[in-house]
Amino acid sequence: MKNEKIYTMFVSSVYPNYVAKVEKKGKTKNDVDEIINWLTGYSQQELEEILANKIDFETFFKEAPNKNPNRKLIKGVICGIRVEEIEEPLMQEIRYLDKLVDELARGKKKENIFRKEK
């Protein structure tokens, strides 16, 4: 596994950027939390504990209690790279989150953000 800088960054240091990005477009912190909960299976209380502690992205995704199997349906480009083509599993998980936050900020409805098998 590559030693990417983002892996060792604390979730709590990036989280405010997610919130600020969506708030500029009229969405809320609760919307961001809902996306994170859907993607990872963390409860709201668990997420708040993670944000209160210094938990890095590697640990955050490694210990996610119930990664949503439909996250594999997330497709598209983030940071110039197609998320479905990212080979490194941890980086793909991080980019899934980035993609969902980006979609929320662009005004996509949550029922469409939360992928479902057809």
Helices and strands as residue ranges (DSSP letters): H 5-8, H 11-23, H 29-40, H 44-52, H 57-62, G 69-73, E 77-78, E 81-82, G 83-85, H 89-105, H 110-113
